[in-house]
Amino acid sequence: MDLFEPIWKGLIIGILFTLTFGTVFFSIIQTSIKRGLIKALFIALGVVLSDAFFITAAVLGTVFIADEIKTHDIEIRLIGFSFLLILGIRSIVKKEIDHTNDEVPIAKKDILYIIKGIMLNSINPMILISWMGVTTYIETVHHFSLEKTVLFYLVVLATMFSTMLGISYFARKLKNVLSAENMNRLNVGSGIIFIIFAGIIIWPLLVSLMY
């Protein structure tokens, strides 16, 4: 089994998704600055747990129709294209607000920070849509087997947690470098990449219609 492709693609997607969702990003910086590295990592853990749940839902949703993928290739490509296009457009047009100077609510128990991470991530309506789009992409364009899909997502989650660890560690410096203005620029770049992925999914369908 060629393991290189799901690994490097998982690294890219993991970094992209970590830096795209601004509310979680700023919350981690805020908590690291005011409450310390460990508390920020508990929020990161909550985010990863939430994403793991939604990824599982996305993968199982496609596994159930695995035998029908060829039969419904057009529908699946259209769904994946729509998911990633919506994610890309939303990433480009949304505006971030810097909350790093806001007061942080007192939370004495570590579990509360984990719950905060889960809630911050889960209340985003784009999370499941995003993972559905990525799952459709890797299965229709790259035809990942279930084993490669699992490896891909393990790398994604590990990359996301590692990136959030780095963000938490360098929070004081990142506070000025990754301001809300710079995050908006980053969102535009990420949005363009997601739209490109959407185009890759739909391109074979467009070609087939033209010829």
Secondary structure, DSSP 4 states (H G I P E B T S, - for coil): ---HHHHHHHHHHHHHHHHH-HHHHHHHHHHHHHH-HHHHHHHHHHHHHHHHHHHHHHHHHHHTTGGGTTTTHHHHHHHHHHHHHHHHHHHHH------TTSPPPP--SHHHHHHHHHHHHHT-THHHHHHHHHHHHHHHTS---HHHHHHHHHHHHHHHHHHHHHHHHTHHHHHHHT-HHHHHHHHHHHHHHHHHHHHHHHHHHHHHHH-
